[in-house]
Amino acid sequence: MIECTGSCVNGRCINGTCVCNPGWSGNQDIWTQDLSRWGGPNLNCPTPVYVLQAAWAVYLAFAALLWLLMPLSIFQQWRKFQDQRSAGKVSNWCGHFPLVFVLFIFCLVLPFVMACSIVKLASEDLSEVVGATTAATVVFLTVQVICPSVYGIWMLRALKTFAYSGFDDAASAPALKAFIHSLTWVFIGVAAAIVLVGVYPFVTVSKSPFEHQEVHKLCAQLYLLQLAVAHIILSLCTALMGGRVTVAMNGIISNRLDLASRTNQHDILSSVANLRRTRLKIVLVFASCSTAVLINAGLFLLMELDDWLVFVGLPFDTQPMITLSLSWFSVLSYTSVPTCSAHSLFKSTAASRSGEQSGGDIEIVDLEQPEEDHPQPDGQSGEQEAMQEPEQAREQEPEQAREQEPDEAHEQEPEQAPQQVTDGYVGRSEGWDIGGPAHFAG
């Protein structure tokens, strides 16, 4: 009886080949164990077919759902771009980063994630594998190049927007500037190292896994080692970047709360509430990236062991989870979800019950635009006020006028105070959903 070359995990050795148990396969990414298509045996059965098929189906469903929801984000950012173009801040849509970012996600990242899922699900027993077949390898390289690049740019943009915010002397601190500068370059280098791992499958796809097993094994080990080191450093950099952004945004929120307590402006409180939601969205991106890549780094290091190297393809199947989680949180950071005003809903319901005409059942609250003054229902009140002004001026005594001067100054202070602090606010010009009227959002 001919013995199997491999350890025949999850299978039985029959005449020198490993016959897999139901639900298991020798097809796997990066270093496939099923060599039957090249005239060789099946060495092992490390791939749980049903589990990975379910995982790829979930990836496909979440990617398709976000892709269908993204026209709302694109529409909102297009409106913001038109406002900035009208104000003379940008000349074309390429100058509005949030719009470019959501278009990249909509046109490139999500379609290729869905394409990768479809390629996997359409193959029998996951026979389309990276490093052995052309379709899976090409899709893998495309995703491996696009996703780290796009999200690396997003994180650097978030760090640049909020890194020095919230503190008066932060921009002039040499130590902080040097730290952020070095952290940025380390992050860029790690992202480039992750992108370059897409080269190894193209090396293996050009050589038969049956005749060049050592080459495939070496590429698999280099793939794991490079990704393990890069993911550990990336997790550390992402945590530090997210922490710096969080501290900066906490400073902005503290400043606005202090301003709201001094001026009693409810619009500032609304801006703070929306800024807190934006902080949560941005922190979720950094936290999900840091946690997920750290878990993947542990898997990569585990696979480096000789006994576990056979499972090298499994961590690849978890990478779309990182991409999709970053897609959801980053897109939501540029999206203002419509909210219902309970007061307007109550008014519209009461009006409908009394037979009055109303404009709609639910009012969509747009915190990005300042509220406009509502016109008078008729011209009578305006005429009466105009007739009363001369009479009130004649009846007013000099002592009363002097007594009203401090009151008028006190009433004007809340309107003037926000204009004096808008220079320190950041984020609205970058497209972040920080909310508040234009003169409060900064």
C-alpha positions as CSV (number, residue, x, y, z in Angstrom):
1,M,0.0,0.0,0.0
2,I,1.4,3.4,-1.1
3,E,1.7,5.8,1.8
4,C,0.6,9.5,1.4
5,T,3.2,12.1,1.1
6,G,1.3,14.5,3.4
7,S,-0.2,14.1,6.8
8,C,-3.7,13.6,5.3
9,V,-5.5,16.0,7.6
10,N,-9.3,15.5,7.6
11,G,-9.1,12.5,5.2
12,R,-8.1,8.9,4.6
13,C,-5.0,7.8,2.8
14,I,-5.9,5.5,-0.1
15,N,-3.2,4.4,-2.7
16,G,-0.9,7.4,-2.0
17,T,-3.6,10.1,-2.2
18,C,-5.6,11.7,0.6
19,V,-9.4,11.2,0.1
20,C,-11.1,14.0,2.0
21,N,-13.9,13.6,4.4
22,P,-17.3,15.1,3.4
23,G,-17.1,18.9,3.7
24,W,-13.3,19.1,3.4
25,S,-11.1,19.8,0.4
26,G,-7.4,19.9,-0.5
27,N,-7.9,23.2,-2.5
28,Q,-6.6,26.1,-0.7
29,D,-5.1,29.5,-1.5
30,I,-1.4,30.4,-1.6
31,W,-0.2,26.8,-1.2
32,T,-2.7,24.3,-2.5
33,Q,-2.6,20.7,-1.4
34,D,-4.7,19.2,-4.2
35,L,-2.3,18.4,-7.0
36,S,-4.6,16.3,-9.0
37,R,-5.1,18.8,-11.8
38,W,-1.3,18.7,-12.4
39,G,-1.1,14.9,-12.3
40,G,-0.2,14.5,-8.7
41,P,-1.9,13.3,-5.5
42,N,-4.0,15.1,-3.0
43,L,-1.6,15.7,0.0
44,N,-4.0,17.0,2.7
45,C,-7.5,18.2,3.2
46,P,-7.1,21.5,5.2
47,T,-10.1,23.5,3.7
48,P,-13.5,23.4,5.4
49,V,-15.6,23.9,2.3
50,Y,-19.0,24.6,3.9
51,V,-17.6,27.0,6.5
52,L,-15.7,29.0,3.9
53,Q,-18.6,29.0,1.4
54,A,-20.8,30.4,4.1
55,A,-18.2,33.0,4.9
56,W,-17.8,34.1,1.3
57,A,-21.6,34.2,1.0
58,V,-21.8,36.6,4.0
59,Y,-19.0,38.7,2.4
60,L,-20.9,38.9,-0.8
61,A,-24.2,39.9,1.0
62,F,-22.6,42.6,3.1
63,A,-20.7,44.1,0.2
64,A,-23.8,44.1,-2.0
65,L,-25.8,45.7,0.7
66,L,-23.3,48.5,1.3
67,W,-23.0,49.0,-2.5
68,L,-26.7,49.5,-2.8
69,L,-26.7,52.0,0.1
70,M,-23.8,54.0,-1.2
71,P,-25.7,56.2,-3.7
72,L,-27.0,58.1,-0.6
73,S,-23.4,58.9,0.4
74,I,-22.4,59.8,-3.2
75,F,-25.4,62.2,-3.4
76,Q,-24.6,63.9,-0.1
77,Q,-21.0,64.4,-1.0
78,W,-21.9,65.7,-4.4
79,R,-24.1,68.3,-2.8
80,K,-21.2,69.3,-0.5
81,F,-18.9,69.5,-3.5
82,Q,-21.4,71.8,-5.2
83,D,-21.5,74.0,-2.1
84,Q,-17.7,74.2,-1.9
85,R,-17.5,75.0,-5.6
86,S,-20.0,77.8,-5.2
87,A,-17.9,79.1,-2.4
88,G,-14.8,79.0,-4.5
89,K,-13.0,76.4,-2.4
90,V,-12.7,73.7,-5.1
91,S,-12.7,73.9,-8.9
92,N,-13.6,70.3,-9.8
93,W,-14.9,67.2,-8.1
94,C,-11.4,65.6,-7.8
95,G,-10.6,68.3,-5.2
96,H,-13.3,67.1,-2.8
97,F,-11.7,64.1,-1.1
98,P,-14.8,62.5,0.4
99,L,-16.5,62.3,-3.0
100,V,-13.4,60.7,-4.6
101,F,-13.2,58.3,-1.7
102,V,-16.8,57.1,-1.8
103,L,-16.5,56.7,-5.6
104,F,-13.4,54.6,-5.2
105,I,-15.3,52.3,-2.7
106,F,-18.3,52.2,-4.9
107,C,-16.6,51.6,-8.2
108,L,-13.5,49.6,-7.2
109,V,-13.3,48.2,-3.7
110,L,-16.8,46.7,-3.3
111,P,-17.1,45.4,-6.9
112,F,-13.8,43.5,-6.6
113,V,-14.7,42.1,-3.2
114,M,-18.0,40.9,-4.7
115,A,-16.1,39.5,-7.7
116,C,-13.7,37.6,-5.4
117,S,-16.7,36.1,-3.6
118,I,-18.4,35.1,-6.8
119,V,-15.3,33.5,-8.1
120,K,-15.0,31.5,-4.9
121,L,-18.7,30.5,-4.7
122,A,-18.9,29.6,-8.4
123,S,-16.1,27.0,-8.2
124,E,-16.7,23.5,-7.1
125,D,-15.2,22.7,-3.7
126,L,-13.5,26.1,-3.8
127,S,-11.3,24.9,-6.6
128,E,-10.5,28.5,-7.7
129,V,-7.5,29.1,-5.5
130,V,-5.0,32.0,-5.3
131,G,-1.6,30.9,-6.6
132,A,-2.9,28.1,-8.7
133,T,-5.7,29.5,-11.0
134,T,-5.7,32.7,-13.0
135,A,-9.0,34.2,-12.1
136,A,-8.6,33.9,-8.3
137,T,-5.0,35.2,-8.5
138,V,-5.9,38.2,-10.6
139,V,-8.8,39.2,-8.3
140,F,-6.6,38.7,-5.3
141,L,-3.8,41.0,-6.6
142,T,-6.3,43.6,-7.5
143,V,-8.0,43.6,-4.1
144,Q,-4.6,43.4,-2.4
145,V,-3.4,46.6,-4.2
146,I,-6.6,48.6,-4.1
147,C,-7.9,48.0,-0.5
148,P,-4.8,48.8,1.5
149,S,-4.0,51.8,-0.7
150,V,-7.5,53.3,-0.4
151,Y,-7.9,52.8,3.3
152,G,-4.4,53.9,4.0
153,I,-5.1,57.2,2.3
154,W,-8.3,57.5,4.3
155,M,-6.6,56.9,7.7
156,L,-3.8,59.4,6.8
157,R,-6.4,61.9,5.8
158,A,-8.2,61.4,9.1
159,L,-5.0,61.8,11.0
160,K,-4.1,65.0,9.0
161,T,-7.5,66.5,9.6
162,F,-7.7,66.0,13.4
163,A,-4.1,65.4,14.6
164,Y,-3.4,68.9,15.8
165,S,-7.0,69.9,16.6
166,G,-8.5,70.5,20.0
167,F,-5.3,72.0,21.6
168,D,-4.0,75.5,21.1
169,D,-0.3,74.6,21.3
170,A,-0.5,71.2,19.5
171,A,0.6,72.5,16.1
172,S,3.7,74.1,17.5
173,A,4.8,71.1,19.6
174,P,8.0,69.7,17.9
175,A,7.8,66.4,19.6
176,L,4.2,65.8,18.5
177,K,4.9,66.9,15.0
178,A,7.9,64.6,14.8
179,F,5.9,61.7,16.2
180,I,3.1,62.1,13.8
181,H,5.5,62.5,10.9
182,S,7.4,59.3,11.7
183,L,4.1,57.4,12.4
184,T,2.9,58.4,9.0
185,W,5.9,57.1,7.2
186,V,5.9,53.8,9.1
187,F,2.2,53.4,8.2
188,I,3.0,54.0,4.6
189,G,5.8,51.5,4.6
190,V,3.7,48.8,6.2
191,A,0.8,49.4,3.8
192,A,3.3,49.0,0.9
193,A,4.6,45.7,2.4
194,I,1.1,44.4,2.5
195,V,0.4,45.4,-1.1
196,L,3.6,43.6,-2.2
197,V,2.6,40.2,-0.9
198,G,0.4,40.0,-4.0
199,V,3.5,39.2,-5.9
200,Y,4.0,35.7,-4.4
201,P,0.9,34.1,-5.9
202,F,2.0,35.3,-9.4
203,V,5.3,33.5,-8.8
204,T,3.6,30.3,-7.8
205,V,1.0,30.4,-10.6
206,S,3.7,30.3,-13.2
207,K,5.1,27.0,-11.8
208,S,3.4,23.7,-11.3
209,P,2.7,22.9,-7.6
210,F,3.5,19.3,-8.3
211,E,6.9,19.8,-9.8
212,H,8.0,22.8,-7.8
213,Q,6.6,22.1,-4.3
214,E,9.6,23.7,-2.7
215,V,9.1,27.0,-4.6
216,H,5.5,27.1,-3.5
217,K,6.4,26.3,0.1
218,L,9.0,29.0,0.2
219,C,6.6,31.6,-1.3
220,A,4.0,30.6,1.3
221,Q,6.5,31.0,4.1
222,L,7.6,34.4,2.8
223,Y,3.9,35.4,2.4
224,L,3.1,34.5,6.0
225,L,6.2,36.1,7.5
226,Q,5.9,39.3,5.6
227,L,2.2,39.6,6.4
228,A,2.6,38.7,10.1
229,V,5.3,41.3,10.7
230,A,3.4,43.9,8.6
231,H,0.1,43.3,10.4
232,I,1.7,43.6,13.9
233,I,3.3,46.9,13.0
234,L,0.1,48.0,11.3
235,S,-2.0,47.2,14.3
236,L,0.3,49.3,16.5
237,C,0.4,52.2,14.1
238,T,-3.4,52.1,13.7
239,A,-4.0,52.1,17.4
240,L,-1.6,55.1,17.9
241,M,-3.3,57.0,15.0
242,G,-6.8,56.3,16.3
243,G,-5.8,57.3,19.8
244,R,-4.3,60.6,18.6
245,V,-7.5,61.4,16.5
246,T,-9.7,60.5,19.5
247,V,-7.8,62.8,21.9
248,A,-7.9,65.6,19.3
249,M,-11.6,65.2,18.8
250,N,-12.2,65.1,22.5
251,G,-10.5,68.5,22.7
252,I,-12.8,69.9,20.0
253,I,-15.9,68.6,21.8
254,S,-14.7,70.0,25.1
255,N,-14.2,73.5,23.5
256,R,-17.6,73.4,22.0
257,L,-19.3,72.3,25.2
258,D,-17.5,75.2,27.0
259,L,-18.7,77.6,24.3
260,A,-22.3,76.2,24.6
261,S,-22.3,76.7,28.4
262,R,-21.2,80.4,28.0
263,T,-23.5,81.3,25.1
264,N,-26.6,79.0,25.6
265,Q,-26.7,78.2,21.9
266,H,-28.7,75.0,21.2
267,D,-27.2,74.8,17.7
268,I,-23.7,74.2,19.2
269,L,-25.1,71.4,21.3
270,S,-26.6,69.8,18.2
271,S,-23.2,70.2,16.5
272,V,-21.5,68.5,19.5
273,A,-23.9,65.6,19.3
274,N,-23.2,65.0,15.7
275,L,-19.5,65.4,16.3
276,R,-19.7,62.7,18.9
277,R,-21.3,60.4,16.3
278,T,-18.5,61.2,13.9
279,R,-15.9,60.4,16.5
280,L,-17.5,57.1,17.1
281,K,-17.5,56.3,13.4
282,I,-13.9,57.2,13.0
283,V,-12.8,55.4,16.1
284,L,-14.6,52.3,14.9
285,V,-12.6,52.3,11.7
286,F,-9.3,52.5,13.5
287,A,-10.3,50.0,16.2
288,S,-11.7,47.5,13.8
289,C,-8.6,47.7,11.7
290,S,-6.2,47.4,14.6
291,T,-8.1,44.5,16.2
292,A,-8.7,42.5,13.0
293,V,-5.1,42.8,11.7
294,L,-3.8,41.8,15.1
295,I,-5.9,38.7,15.0
296,N,-4.8,37.9,11.5
297,A,-1.1,38.5,12.5
298,G,-1.6,35.8,15.2
299,L,-3.0,33.4,12.6
300,F,-0.1,34.1,10.3
301,L,2.5,33.5,13.0
302,L,0.7,30.2,13.9
303,M,0.7,29.1,10.3
304,E,4.5,29.6,10.2
305,L,4.9,26.5,12.3
306,D,5.7,23.4,10.2
307,D,2.8,21.5,11.5
308,W,0.4,24.3,10.7
309,L,1.8,25.6,7.4
310,V,-0.7,23.3,5.6
311,F,-3.5,25.7,6.7
312,V,-1.8,28.7,5.1
313,G,-4.8,29.5,2.9
314,L,-7.2,30.0,5.8
315,P,-6.1,33.5,6.9
316,F,-6.6,34.7,3.3
317,D,-10.3,33.9,3.7
318,T,-10.6,36.2,6.7
319,Q,-9.0,39.3,5.0
320,P,-12.3,40.3,3.2
321,M,-13.8,40.7,6.7
322,I,-11.2,43.5,7.4
323,T,-12.0,45.2,4.1
324,L,-15.8,45.1,4.6
325,S,-15.6,46.4,8.2
326,L,-13.4,49.3,7.1
327,S,-15.8,49.9,4.2
328,W,-18.9,50.2,6.4
329,F,-17.4,52.4,9.1
330,S,-15.4,54.7,6.7
331,V,-18.4,55.2,4.4
332,L,-20.7,56.0,7.3
333,S,-18.2,58.6,8.5
334,Y,-19.0,60.6,5.3
335,T,-22.7,59.9,5.4
336,S,-25.4,61.9,7.3
337,V,-28.2,59.5,8.1
338,P,-31.6,61.3,8.0
339,T,-33.2,61.6,11.4
340,C,-36.8,62.2,12.3
341,S,-37.8,65.2,14.3
342,A,-40.2,64.1,17.0
343,H,-41.6,67.6,17.4
344,S,-42.3,68.0,13.7
345,L,-43.8,64.4,13.6
346,F,-46.2,65.4,16.5
347,K,-47.2,68.6,14.7
348,S,-47.8,66.9,11.4
349,T,-49.9,64.2,13.1
350,A,-51.9,66.7,15.0
351,A,-52.5,68.7,11.8
352,S,-53.6,65.6,9.9
353,R,-56.1,64.8,12.7
354,S,-57.6,68.3,12.6
355,G,-57.9,68.3,8.9
356,E,-55.2,70.9,8.2
357,Q,-52.8,70.5,5.3
358,S,-49.2,69.6,6.1
359,G,-46.1,69.4,3.9
360,G,-45.1,65.9,5.0
361,D,-45.3,63.4,7.8
362,I,-41.6,63.4,8.8
363,E,-39.2,66.3,8.7
364,I,-35.7,65.5,7.6
365,V,-33.3,67.4,9.9
366,D,-30.2,68.6,8.1
367,L,-27.7,69.8,10.7
368,E,-25.3,70.9,8.0
369,Q,-27.4,74.0,7.0
370,P,-28.3,77.0,9.2
371,E,-31.9,77.4,10.0
372,E,-33.7,80.1,7.9
373,D,-36.0,82.6,9.4
374,H,-39.6,81.7,8.7
375,P,-41.6,84.4,6.9
376,Q,-44.6,86.1,8.5
377,P,-48.0,84.6,7.5
378,D,-49.2,88.0,6.3
379,G,-47.9,91.6,6.1
380,Q,-50.0,93.0,8.9
381,S,-47.7,92.2,11.7
382,G,-44.7,93.8,9.8
383,E,-46.7,97.0,9.1
384,Q,-47.8,97.2,12.8
385,E,-44.2,96.8,14.0
386,A,-43.0,99.5,11.6
387,M,-45.7,101.9,12.8
388,Q,-44.9,101.2,16.5
389,E,-41.1,101.8,16.1
390,P,-41.2,105.6,15.9
391,E,-43.7,105.8,18.8
392,Q,-41.5,103.6,21.0
393,A,-38.5,105.7,20.1
394,R,-40.2,108.9,21.2
395,E,-41.5,107.4,24.4
396,Q,-38.2,106.0,25.4
397,E,-36.3,108.1,28.0
398,P,-32.5,108.5,28.0
399,E,-32.2,106.6,31.3
400,Q,-34.0,103.7,29.9
401,A,-31.8,103.7,26.8
402,R,-28.7,103.6,29.0
403,E,-30.2,100.8,31.0
404,Q,-30.8,98.7,27.9
405,E,-27.3,99.1,26.5
406,P,-25.8,96.3,28.7
407,D,-28.9,94.1,27.9
408,E,-28.3,94.6,24.2
409,A,-24.6,93.8,24.5
410,H,-25.5,90.7,26.4
411,E,-28.0,89.6,23.7
412,Q,-25.4,90.2,20.9
413,E,-22.7,88.3,22.7
414,P,-24.0,84.8,21.9
415,E,-24.1,85.7,18.2
416,Q,-20.6,87.1,18.1
417,A,-18.9,84.5,20.3
418,P,-19.2,81.6,17.8
419,Q,-17.6,83.7,15.1
420,Q,-14.5,84.2,17.2
421,V,-13.8,80.5,17.7
422,T,-14.5,79.1,14.3
423,D,-10.9,79.4,13.2
424,G,-9.9,76.4,15.4
425,Y,-12.6,74.1,14.1
426,V,-11.7,71.5,11.5
427,G,-13.4,68.7,9.7
428,R,-16.3,70.3,7.8
429,S,-14.2,71.4,4.9
430,E,-12.8,67.8,4.7
431,G,-16.4,66.5,4.4
432,W,-16.6,64.9,7.8
433,D,-20.1,64.6,9.2
434,I,-19.5,66.8,12.2
435,G,-22.9,68.6,11.9
436,G,-24.0,72.0,13.1
437,P,-24.8,75.1,11.1
438,A,-22.1,76.4,8.9
439,H,-20.9,79.1,11.3
440,F,-20.6,76.6,14.1
441,A,-19.2,73.5,12.2
442,G,-16.0,75.3,11.2
